[in-house]
Amino acid sequence: MLSGLARLGSADHLARVSAPPGPIRRFIAASHIPVGKERWKALGAIFALQMAHDLPNALTATMVPTLFVKKLGLPIEYIGLFFLPFLITALKWLWAPIVDNHYSAAFGRRRSWLAPLTVCVALTYIAIGTVEPSLEMLGIIVALLMLKQVFYATQEVAADAYVVENLQPRERNFGSAVVWLGKEAGQIVGFAGLLFVADRYGWQAAFFTAAALFIPLNLPALLRREPPVSSAALKSRARPFSYLKSSVNRKVLAIVFAMSFSVQMPAAIIGPFLGSKGLTLSEIGIVLGIAASLGAILSLGVASVMIARFGPKKMAIAMLFIAPLAAPGFFYIALSDTVSVPEVVLIILIGTICTAPIRMALYAARIGWTSTHQTGTDITTQQSVWFLGFAAAGATSGLLAGTIGWAGFFSVNVVLTTAALLFFITSHDDICARVKVLNVLPA
């Protein structure tokens, strides 16, 4: 009788009785798509958290450098200054163990950090908004962006760990899709909304709006009870360099850097690229906010089911053939003197559809490449290297485009992206096997 009651309360039994009958039920079961109100609440909190973290990027990574290059006359070779704050994110693994090791058990391991840092990030956006943008104030603005990034990067340690710890193992592939859909929703609000506010109402209004949106989007995670701290985490303490001691983890970081650098190159330069073709700041916001994010949502919506069913490696294999289809449109823009907004919208839409699932495939794999005893430190070390790749892409893309032209830039990007995908595909199975053995016991 007791065993029967246990079966009635099991997750598998609930999935069977909650899912629709027939082929749909079998497909959901095979794809490990979550069912049940509680699991979707968890996914909703994760979605909002990711949306909060990507929403301001339209200002800090696109609007600010585009404004200084297009309207204030900053040479494109100096665009790398605006990517200096991302170097802070690349170093956050050094203090990630502090977030793993110190917290209020009563309030929650991750919420102890999410709550105060959410306020700090919002306040720095307000501070940046009070500074009038000019070449004379460039140093102060970069310094404030770096201060913001200290708070932002530390909060992201807790946020990334929150995602991993609130996803059940069978949900990881589908959960990675929720993460990236949340990111793209943030991009839509950021690019179509914040850049419109910046163009219509000015710099101050844009940063004040970002601060006003950042806090409520963090609330679902702050209001939801966290899962209990794992026994492995209670018995051990996270250390910043422990992750780097293993050769397999160092290989993971090499893959993350290669994927980030190659995939993020177009994103790092897209604002100045479109600006050089005559698009206004508002038009760039519309294109990136609607075309890019809509394309990503359409692509990730389909890819979310595929990755849940087939896993990240097979998704990456498919992207070897799909991703290069984005290149012809960018070559067309690069070789044209001027382009219309409808043309750019179509090209960006197609390009994003063809490339967006690459990041999701890597993220799904990365979730499984973390330990249970120092989740924040592991995922943060990976994420730091991802941002290091983004910073490197931002710092070198302007120099590369200025040296060999836009068409040459996108040609190099196609080659690097293909090489990064092959590196990921050929290494995936070996890394999964080795990480599983490595993380049986705390280091």
C-alpha positions as CSV (number, residue, x, y, z in Angstrom):
1,M,0.0,0.0,0.0
2,L,2.8,2.4,0.9
3,S,4.6,1.7,-2.3
4,G,1.4,2.4,-4.2
5,L,1.0,5.7,-2.5
6,A,4.6,6.6,-3.3
7,R,3.9,5.9,-7.0
8,L,0.8,8.1,-6.9
9,G,2.9,11.0,-5.5
10,S,5.8,10.6,-7.8
11,A,6.8,13.1,-10.5
12,D,6.5,10.6,-13.2
13,H,2.9,9.7,-12.2
14,L,1.9,13.4,-12.0
15,A,3.4,13.9,-15.5
16,R,1.3,11.0,-16.8
17,V,-2.0,12.2,-15.3
18,S,-1.3,15.9,-16.1
19,A,-0.3,15.5,-19.8
20,P,-2.7,15.2,-22.6
21,P,-3.5,11.7,-23.8
22,G,-2.1,9.9,-26.8
23,P,0.8,11.0,-29.0
24,I,1.1,14.4,-27.3
25,R,1.6,12.8,-23.9
26,R,4.2,10.4,-25.3
27,F,6.1,13.3,-27.0
28,I,6.1,15.4,-23.8
29,A,7.3,12.4,-21.8
30,A,10.1,11.7,-24.3
31,S,11.1,15.4,-24.5
32,H,11.1,15.9,-20.7
33,I,8.9,19.0,-21.0
34,P,7.9,20.1,-17.5
35,V,4.2,19.6,-16.4
36,G,2.4,20.9,-13.3
37,K,1.7,24.4,-12.0
38,E,4.6,24.4,-9.5
39,R,7.2,23.6,-12.1
40,W,5.9,26.3,-14.5
41,K,6.0,28.8,-11.6
42,A,9.7,28.0,-11.2
43,L,10.3,28.4,-14.9
44,G,8.4,31.7,-14.8
45,A,10.7,33.1,-12.1
46,I,13.7,32.0,-14.2
47,F,12.2,33.7,-17.3
48,A,11.7,37.0,-15.5
49,L,15.2,36.9,-13.9
50,Q,16.8,36.4,-17.3
51,M,14.7,39.1,-18.8
52,A,15.9,41.5,-16.1
53,H,19.5,40.7,-16.8
54,D,19.3,41.2,-20.6
55,L,17.0,44.2,-20.7
56,P,19.6,46.9,-20.0
57,N,22.1,45.6,-22.6
58,A,20.4,47.7,-25.2
59,L,21.7,50.8,-23.4
60,T,25.1,49.7,-22.1
61,A,26.3,47.5,-25.0
62,T,24.6,49.2,-28.0
63,M,23.1,52.6,-27.4
64,V,26.1,54.1,-25.5
65,P,28.8,53.1,-28.0
66,T,26.6,53.9,-31.0
67,L,25.8,57.3,-29.6
68,F,29.4,58.2,-29.0
69,V,30.5,56.9,-32.4
70,K,27.6,58.2,-34.5
71,K,26.7,61.5,-32.8
72,L,29.7,62.6,-30.7
73,G,32.4,61.7,-33.2
74,L,34.3,59.1,-31.2
75,P,36.6,57.1,-33.7
76,I,35.4,53.5,-34.1
77,E,38.8,52.2,-33.0
78,Y,38.0,53.4,-29.5
79,I,34.8,51.5,-29.2
80,G,36.6,48.9,-27.0
81,L,36.4,51.4,-24.1
82,F,32.7,50.6,-23.6
83,F,33.5,46.9,-23.3
84,L,36.0,47.4,-20.4
85,P,33.1,46.9,-17.9
86,F,32.7,43.4,-19.2
87,L,36.2,42.6,-18.0
88,I,34.8,42.9,-14.5
89,T,32.2,40.3,-15.4
90,A,35.0,38.1,-16.7
91,L,36.7,38.3,-13.3
92,K,33.6,37.6,-11.2
93,W,34.6,34.0,-10.6
94,L,37.2,35.3,-8.2
95,W,34.6,36.5,-5.7
96,A,31.9,33.9,-6.7
97,P,32.8,31.6,-3.7
98,I,31.8,34.4,-1.4
99,V,28.3,34.2,-2.8
100,D,28.3,30.4,-2.5
101,N,29.7,30.4,1.0
102,H,28.0,33.3,2.8
103,Y,24.2,33.7,3.0
104,S,21.3,33.8,5.4
105,A,19.8,30.4,5.6
106,A,16.5,31.9,6.8
107,F,16.2,34.2,3.8
108,G,17.6,31.9,1.2
109,R,21.0,31.1,-0.2
110,R,20.5,33.0,-3.5
111,R,17.9,35.6,-2.4
112,S,20.4,36.8,0.3
113,W,22.4,38.3,-2.6
114,L,19.7,38.9,-5.2
115,A,17.7,41.3,-3.0
116,P,20.3,44.0,-2.0
117,L,22.2,43.8,-5.3
118,T,19.0,44.4,-7.3
119,V,18.7,47.7,-5.5
120,C,22.4,48.6,-6.1
121,V,22.2,47.9,-9.8
122,A,19.1,50.1,-10.1
123,L,20.8,52.9,-8.3
124,T,23.8,52.9,-10.6
125,Y,21.5,53.1,-13.6
126,I,20.0,56.2,-12.0
127,A,23.5,57.6,-11.4
128,I,24.6,57.0,-15.0
129,G,21.4,58.8,-16.2
130,T,22.3,61.9,-14.3
131,V,25.5,62.4,-16.4
132,E,25.2,64.3,-19.6
133,P,26.9,62.2,-22.4
134,S,29.8,64.0,-24.1
135,L,33.4,63.3,-25.0
136,E,34.5,65.3,-22.0
137,M,32.4,63.1,-19.7
138,L,33.5,59.8,-21.3
139,G,35.8,58.8,-18.5
140,I,33.1,59.3,-15.8
141,I,30.6,57.4,-17.8
142,V,32.9,54.4,-18.3
143,A,33.8,54.5,-14.6
144,L,30.1,54.4,-13.6
145,L,29.5,51.6,-16.1
146,M,32.3,49.7,-14.4
147,L,30.8,50.3,-10.9
148,K,27.4,49.1,-12.2
149,Q,29.1,46.0,-13.6
150,V,30.5,45.1,-10.2
151,F,27.0,45.0,-8.7
152,Y,25.5,43.5,-11.8
153,A,28.2,40.8,-12.1
154,T,27.9,39.8,-8.4
155,Q,24.1,39.6,-8.6
156,E,24.5,37.5,-11.7
157,V,26.5,34.9,-9.7
158,A,23.5,34.4,-7.5
159,A,21.1,34.5,-10.5
160,D,22.9,31.9,-12.5
161,A,23.1,29.6,-9.5
162,Y,19.4,30.2,-8.9
163,V,18.7,28.9,-12.4
164,V,20.7,25.7,-12.1
165,E,19.4,24.9,-8.6
166,N,15.7,25.5,-9.5
167,L,15.8,23.2,-12.5
168,Q,15.3,19.5,-12.0
169,P,17.9,17.4,-14.0
170,R,15.2,16.2,-16.5
171,E,14.3,19.9,-17.2
172,R,17.7,21.2,-18.0
173,N,17.4,21.1,-21.8
174,F,14.0,22.7,-21.8
175,G,15.0,25.0,-19.0
176,S,17.9,26.3,-21.1
177,A,15.3,27.3,-23.7
178,V,13.3,29.2,-21.1
179,V,16.5,31.0,-20.1
180,W,17.2,32.2,-23.6
181,L,13.6,33.1,-24.3
182,G,13.7,35.2,-21.2
183,K,16.9,36.9,-22.5
184,E,15.3,37.6,-25.8
185,A,12.2,39.0,-24.2
186,G,14.5,41.3,-22.3
187,Q,16.2,42.3,-25.6
188,I,12.8,43.2,-27.1
189,V,11.9,45.5,-24.3
190,G,15.4,46.9,-24.2
191,F,16.0,47.5,-27.9
192,A,12.4,48.4,-29.0
193,G,11.5,50.1,-25.7
194,L,14.6,51.6,-24.1
195,L,16.2,52.7,-27.3
196,F,12.9,54.3,-28.3
197,V,12.9,56.1,-25.0
198,A,16.5,57.2,-25.4
199,D,15.8,58.5,-29.0
200,R,12.5,60.3,-28.0
201,Y,13.1,61.4,-24.4
202,G,16.9,61.3,-24.0
203,W,19.7,59.6,-22.1
204,Q,18.4,60.3,-18.6
205,A,14.9,58.9,-19.3
206,A,16.3,55.7,-20.8
207,F,18.5,54.9,-17.8
208,F,15.8,55.8,-15.3
209,T,13.4,53.5,-17.1
210,A,15.9,50.7,-17.0
211,A,16.2,51.1,-13.3
212,A,12.4,51.2,-12.9
213,L,12.0,47.9,-14.8
214,F,15.0,46.0,-13.3
215,I,13.5,45.7,-9.8
216,P,10.0,44.3,-10.6
217,L,11.5,41.7,-13.0
218,N,13.6,40.3,-10.1
219,L,10.6,40.1,-7.7
220,P,9.3,36.6,-8.8
221,A,12.6,35.0,-7.9
222,L,12.8,37.0,-4.7
223,L,9.3,36.0,-3.6
224,R,9.6,32.3,-4.4
225,R,11.0,29.9,-1.8
226,E,14.3,28.3,-2.8
227,P,15.1,24.6,-2.7
228,P,17.1,23.4,0.3
229,V,20.9,23.7,0.2
230,S,22.4,20.5,-1.0
231,S,24.3,18.3,1.6
232,A,27.4,18.6,-0.5
233,A,27.3,22.4,-0.3
234,L,26.8,22.2,3.5
235,K,29.9,19.9,3.9
236,S,32.3,21.9,1.7
237,R,33.3,25.5,0.9
238,A,33.6,26.9,-2.6
239,R,37.1,28.0,-3.6
240,P,37.8,30.3,-6.6
241,F,40.6,28.2,-8.1
242,S,39.3,24.7,-7.5
243,Y,37.3,24.7,-10.8
244,L,40.5,25.3,-12.7
245,K,42.4,22.4,-11.3
246,S,40.7,19.9,-13.5
247,S,41.8,19.6,-17.2
248,V,38.2,18.8,-18.2
249,N,37.0,22.1,-16.7
250,R,39.7,24.0,-18.5
251,K,38.5,22.4,-21.7
252,V,35.0,23.5,-20.9
253,L,36.3,27.1,-20.5
254,A,38.1,26.9,-23.8
255,I,34.8,25.9,-25.6
256,V,32.9,28.6,-23.8
257,F,35.4,31.3,-24.9
258,A,35.5,30.0,-28.5
259,M,31.8,30.0,-28.8
260,S,31.3,33.4,-27.1
261,F,34.0,35.1,-29.1
262,S,32.7,33.9,-32.5
263,V,28.9,34.1,-31.8
264,Q,29.1,37.5,-30.2
265,M,31.3,39.2,-32.8
266,P,28.3,40.5,-34.9
267,A,26.4,41.5,-31.7
268,A,29.3,43.6,-30.5
269,I,29.5,45.6,-33.7
270,I,25.9,45.6,-34.9
271,G,25.0,49.1,-33.7
272,P,27.9,50.9,-35.4
273,F,27.5,48.6,-38.4
274,L,23.9,49.6,-39.1
275,G,24.7,53.2,-38.1
276,S,27.3,53.3,-40.9
277,K,24.6,52.4,-43.4
278,G,22.5,55.4,-42.5
279,L,20.1,54.0,-39.8
280,T,19.1,56.2,-36.9
281,L,19.4,55.2,-33.3
282,S,15.6,54.7,-33.1
283,E,15.7,52.6,-36.3
284,I,18.5,50.5,-34.9
285,G,16.4,49.9,-31.8
286,I,13.4,48.9,-33.8
287,V,15.5,46.5,-36.0
288,L,17.3,44.9,-33.1
289,G,14.4,44.9,-30.7
290,I,11.8,43.6,-33.1
291,A,13.6,41.8,-35.9
292,A,16.5,40.3,-33.9
293,S,14.5,39.4,-30.8
294,L,11.4,38.2,-32.7
295,G,13.6,36.0,-34.8
296,A,15.3,34.6,-31.7
297,I,11.9,33.9,-30.1
298,L,10.6,32.2,-33.2
299,S,13.8,30.2,-33.6
300,L,14.1,29.3,-29.9
301,G,10.5,28.4,-29.7
302,V,11.0,25.6,-32.2
303,A,14.5,24.8,-30.9
304,S,13.3,24.5,-27.3
305,V,11.3,21.4,-28.3
306,M,14.1,20.1,-30.4
307,I,16.8,20.4,-27.7
308,A,14.5,18.9,-25.1
309,R,14.0,15.9,-27.3
310,F,17.5,15.5,-28.9
311,G,19.9,17.3,-26.6
312,P,22.6,20.0,-27.1
313,K,25.0,18.0,-29.2
314,K,22.6,17.2,-32.0
315,M,21.3,20.7,-31.9
316,A,24.9,22.0,-32.4
317,I,25.3,19.5,-35.4
318,A,22.2,21.0,-37.0
319,M,23.6,24.5,-36.5
320,L,26.7,23.6,-38.5
321,F,24.4,23.6,-41.6
322,I,21.9,26.3,-40.5
323,A,24.1,29.1,-39.1
324,P,25.9,29.8,-42.4
325,L,22.6,30.7,-44.0
326,A,22.7,34.0,-42.1
327,A,25.8,35.2,-43.9
328,P,24.5,36.3,-47.4
329,G,22.2,38.9,-45.9
330,F,25.0,40.5,-43.9
331,F,27.2,40.5,-46.9
332,Y,24.5,42.3,-48.8
333,I,24.3,45.1,-46.2
334,A,28.1,45.3,-46.0
335,L,28.5,45.7,-49.8
336,S,25.6,48.3,-50.1
337,D,26.1,52.0,-49.6
338,T,22.7,52.4,-48.0
339,V,19.9,50.0,-47.1
340,S,16.3,50.4,-46.3
341,V,14.8,49.5,-42.9
342,P,12.6,46.8,-44.3
343,E,15.6,45.2,-45.9
344,V,17.5,45.2,-42.7
345,V,14.6,43.9,-40.7
346,L,14.3,40.9,-43.0
347,I,18.0,40.2,-43.0
348,I,18.3,40.5,-39.2
349,L,15.2,38.3,-38.8
350,I,16.6,35.6,-41.0
351,G,20.1,35.8,-39.5
352,T,18.8,35.6,-36.0
353,I,16.6,32.6,-36.7
354,C,19.6,30.8,-38.2
355,T,22.0,31.5,-35.3
356,A,20.1,32.0,-32.0
357,P,20.0,28.3,-31.0
358,I,23.8,28.1,-30.8
359,R,23.8,29.9,-27.5
360,M,21.0,27.7,-26.1
361,A,22.8,24.5,-27.0
362,L,25.9,25.6,-25.2
363,Y,24.0,26.8,-22.2
364,A,22.1,23.4,-21.9
365,A,25.4,21.6,-21.9
366,R,26.9,24.1,-19.4
367,I,24.2,23.5,-16.8
368,G,25.2,19.8,-16.8
369,W,28.8,20.7,-16.5
370,T,28.5,22.2,-13.0
371,S,28.9,20.6,-9.5
372,T,26.3,20.6,-6.8
373,H,28.6,21.8,-4.0
374,Q,29.7,25.1,-5.6
375,T,27.2,25.7,-8.3
376,G,27.5,29.5,-8.2
377,T,31.3,29.3,-8.6
378,D,31.3,26.8,-11.4
379,I,28.6,28.4,-13.5
380,T,30.1,31.8,-12.8
381,T,33.5,30.7,-13.9
382,Q,32.0,29.6,-17.2
383,Q,30.0,32.8,-17.5
384,S,33.0,34.9,-16.7
385,V,34.8,33.3,-19.6
386,W,31.7,33.9,-21.8
387,F,31.9,37.6,-21.0
388,L,35.6,37.6,-21.5
389,G,34.9,36.3,-25.0
390,F,32.3,39.0,-25.5
391,A,34.7,41.7,-24.3
392,A,37.4,40.3,-26.6
393,A,34.9,40.3,-29.5
394,G,33.9,43.9,-28.7
395,A,37.5,45.1,-28.4
396,T,38.7,43.4,-31.6
397,S,35.6,43.7,-33.9
398,G,36.0,47.4,-34.5
399,L,39.7,47.0,-35.3
400,L,39.0,44.1,-37.6
401,A,36.2,45.8,-39.4
402,G,38.3,49.0,-39.7
403,T,41.2,47.0,-41.2
404,I,39.6,44.5,-43.6
405,G,36.1,46.1,-44.1
406,W,32.6,44.9,-43.2
407,A,32.5,42.0,-45.8
408,G,35.9,40.7,-44.6
409,F,34.7,40.9,-41.0
410,F,31.7,38.7,-41.6
411,S,33.7,36.3,-43.6
412,V,36.1,35.8,-40.7
413,N,33.1,35.4,-38.4
414,V,31.6,32.5,-40.4
415,V,34.9,30.6,-40.3
416,L,35.3,31.2,-36.5
417,T,31.7,30.2,-35.7
418,T,32.1,26.9,-37.7
419,A,35.3,26.1,-35.9
420,A,33.8,26.8,-32.5
421,L,30.8,24.6,-33.2
422,L,33.1,21.7,-34.3
423,F,35.1,22.1,-31.1
424,F,31.9,21.8,-29.0
425,I,30.5,18.9,-30.9
426,T,33.7,16.8,-30.9
427,S,34.3,17.4,-27.2
428,H,30.7,17.1,-25.8
429,D,30.5,13.4,-25.0
430,D,33.9,13.2,-23.4
431,I,33.3,16.2,-21.2
432,C,29.9,14.9,-20.0
433,A,31.5,11.6,-19.0
434,R,34.4,13.2,-17.2
435,V,32.4,15.8,-15.4
436,K,30.0,13.2,-14.1
437,V,32.9,11.3,-12.5
438,L,34.6,14.5,-11.3
439,N,31.6,15.8,-9.4
440,V,30.6,12.6,-7.6
441,L,32.2,14.0,-4.4
442,P,33.0,17.6,-3.5
443,A,36.4,18.7,-4.4
